[in-house]
Amino acid sequence: MGIGLLGDQEPTAYEAIARRADEAGIDVLSVFHDLMYQPAIGPLVLMARVTERVRLGPAALNPFTLHPYEIAGQVAMLDAVSGGRAYLGIAKGAWLDRLGLEEKQPLAALREAVAVVRALLAGDDAGFEGDRYTLAPGTRLAYPRVRGTVPLMVGTWGRATACWAGTVADEVKLGGSANPDLVPVVREWIGNPAVKIVVGCVTVVDEDGAWARERARAAVEPYLDVVASLDPTIELRAGAAPPLERFCIAGTPEEVAARVVELWDAGAARVELGTPQGHTTTGGVDLLCARVLPLLRR
């Protein structure tokens, strides 16, 4: 089980959420690196300092707004603060045209970024020569790292990227999906049974299931333009609205737990319940920990 957070909370809220999730038994805390929100590294470091067991990582950084050198430094810092509990999520990003950034050859950029990050973390100073990124021979980070490598998660909806991720990643994430029918399709794309599938999406839990679904509908709306057309298992008629339940998890604690089990049964190794979680993020996380998790342990 994972919880995904936006960079829109006060520092003390991140600490409170992290303590609650760590004590309850949540396995992973992720912070989204979405455009125009706080960079993920700040909240992650705050949460790492007040937790003991939960894994933490950005979901996900991209090589268009962050040079791989910066990515390596951020994940190395998170790994140091957390005592070796960091993971690195990387993806091509979205809405980057608002910054005047062109996502030319995104798969090639991801390939090169991963190679540069891994070389820097491992202390490999042989150098790297790519079309987009290079490391001069002898280039090394000037500080110690807790680990020479960290688990890698690649976020994608694309067949080619998923196939590549099957050769380098520990996990592949379907961000913005709650569709169990998509999981076996992506499993086939990955082509490597050792690579785990993570499914994460907007989540709202409340004792009033109808309210939760309406809140989720409003929260997921900005993302539908990005992801709705990417799901090969859904055929939409012209002008038809995408089915809400395929792109978010919302309802009572019992309904949310049932949706999680459905995704697990479809082959997801981890389900990440994303913002806004409830009336407030803090309150929603508390309800997930108090009411949903116990249902999943039976």
N, C-alpha and C positions, 0 to 999 in steps of 0.2 A: 504494500500500500504506500502511496505517495501523496503528498499535498503540494500543489503548485501555487505560488504567490506572485502577484504583480509588485512592481516597485512603486507602490502608492501608499504605503503605510508609514506611520511614525516609527522611529527607532525602537521605542519601548514596546510597540505592538509586535514587532518582529521577535523580540526577545520573549515576550509572553507566549506567542504562538509556538515558538521553538520549544520552550520548556514544556508546554502542554503536550505537543506532539511527541517529544522524546519520552516523556513519562508514560504516555498512553501506549506506545509501541508502534507508532508510525515508522516505516522503514526509511523513507527518503523525503527530504524537504528540497524542493526546487524553487528557484526564483527566475521568472521570465525576464528576458533581456529585451522586452518589447520597446519599439521606437517611442520616444518622448516620455518614457517612464524612467525612474531612477535606475542607473546601471546595477546589474545583478550583484556585483562583488560586494557592495556595501552591506546590504541586508544579509548576505550569506556569511560574511565575517561576523556580524553581530550575532547571528544565530549559532554559529560554530562555537563562539565563546561561552555560551550558556547551555550547551548540550554535551552529552557524553557518548551516545551510541548511534544516533541517526546519521545517515549519509546525506551530503549536501552538494548541490551543484547548480550551475546555470543552465537553463533550458530555453533558449540556447544562445551562445555567442555566435557571431558571424564574422567572416574574414573580410567583409567590406567596410564595416565601421570600426573594427579592431584588427590591427595587424597581428599576425600569428605570434610575434614577439610579445605583444601585450597580452594576448590570450594565455601564453605560457606563464607569464609573470603572475597573472591574476589567479590561475588555478594553482600555481605553486604556493602563493600566499594562503589561499583557502585551505590547501592541504596541510600547511604548517600550523595554522591556527586550529584546525580541527583534529590534529594528530593523526592524519592519514585517512580521513573520511570523505575526501572530496571526489567528485566525478566531474568530467568535462562534457557538457553538451554543446554540440556545434551544428549549425544549420545555415542555409543561405540567407535567411532573413526575409522580411516582407516590408512593403511600403517604403523601400529605400529610395524610390524616385522622389519622395518628398525632400530628400537631402541632396538631390542632384547626383546620386550615385547610380552607376550602371552595373547591373549584375551580369556582366558578360562571362560566359562559360562558367556558370556557378559550380558545376561538378569539378572542373579542373581546379578552381579556387579552393574548394573543400579538400581535395586530394593534397594539394601543395601545403595548405594550412596545417593539416594533420601531420604531414611529414616534418614541417618546421617545428611545430610544438613538441613533437616527440623527440626530435634531435636535441632541442634545448633542454628539455626536462631530463633527458638521459645523460647530458654532458657529452654528447657526440659532437666533436668539433671538426669532423671531416668536411663540413660544408655542404651546401645544398644549392643546386642551380635549377630553378624552375622558370616558367614563362612569366609568372606574376611575382613570386617571392624568391629571394636568394639569401643564403647565409654564406659569408666569406669563410674559407677554411680558417680554423683557429678561433672561431666565434663561440664563446661559452658564456653562460650566465655567471655573474660574479657573486653568487650567494648559494648557500647549500639548499638542497631540496629534501623534503621528508622522504619522497619516493621518486624513483627515476621514471616512473610511468603512473598514470592514473586511468581508471576505467573511462572508456569513451562511449558516448551516446550520440548517434547521428539522428537528427530530426529530418524527416522527409515524407512526401507523399508520392515521390517519383520512382518509377521502376529502375531506371539506370542508377540513381543514387542509392537506392536500397540494395541493389546488386553489389555495388562497390562497398557499401557499408558491411555487407556480409563477409568481406575479406579483411576488414580493419577494426570493426567496432565490437563492443561488448553488448550494446543495446541499440535498437532502432526505435525511434519514437514517432507515433502518429499523433501529432499535436492538433487538437481541435476536432477529434473524432471520438464518438462513442458507439461506433458501428461494429458489432461483432462479426458481420459478414465480411468486413474488410480485412480482418486479422489473418485468416488463412490465405488470402490473396497476397498480402505483403510477405507472409512466411514463404510463399513460393518465390517471390521476387528475391528475397534475401539469399536463399539457397544454402544456408548454413544453419543447421539446427542448434548450434551452440550460441548463436546470437539471439538474445532475448528481445521480445517485442513489448514496448511500453505504449499504453494508450492513455492519453490525457485530454481533458476537455473542461469547459466551463461546468461548474457544479454548484447547485444550490440545494440545501437541505433545510427543511422546516417541518414542524408538526402540521402545518397547513400545506398540503401537497399542491393544491391549485395555485397558491401564492408563489410557491417555489418555482413552478413551471413558468409562470408569467415573468418572474424575475430573471430566470435563465434565458427566456426568449429575448429579453431586452439586452442581456449581457453578451449573448452569442452573436447578435446581429452584425456587429462590426467585422466579425471574422468570416461570415458566410461567403462574402464576395471572394475571399482568398481560397477557402477550402471546399465549398459545396460542389464546384465543378470538377474537383480533382478526384472524387470518389468514384471509381469505375463500377461499383456495385449499385449505384443509384442512377436511374434514368429519370430526368425531369422534363416534363412538357414545357413548352415555351410559356413563360410567365408564371409557372407553378412555384410555390414556396417549397424550399427543401424541408424534408421531415425533421422536425425539431429534435426528436429522440435519437437521431443518428449523429448529432453534433453536440449534445450536452447530456448531463445526468442531473435530473431534478426530481424532487418529490419528498415524501416523508422519509424518515430514517429507514423504514422497511423497504420502501421502493428504491432508494439509493443503494442499499445493500444488495438487493436483487439484481440491479443493473451491473454492479461490480462483479457479482458471481457469474453473470451472463458473459462478461468480457473475459474473465478468467477461463471459463469453460471453452471459450472460442480459441484460446491459446495465448492470451496476453499474460506475460509474466508479471507485469506490474500495471496497476491502474492508478493514474495520478489525478486526484480530484482538485480541479483548479478554481481560481478566483471566479466569483466573489464568495462562494461557500454558504452564505446566509444573509441575514439582515445586515450584519457586519462580518468582515472576514474573521475577526477574533471569535465572535459568537458562533459563526458557522463551523469553524475548526473545532470549537469546544463541543458542539453537537455531534460532529463527525466522530470525535474521540469517545464521547460518552454514550452515544446511541447506535452509531453505525458499526464501529469496530467490534463491539460485543456480539453483534448479529453475525459477523463474518467469522468469528472464532468458534461458533457452535459446530 
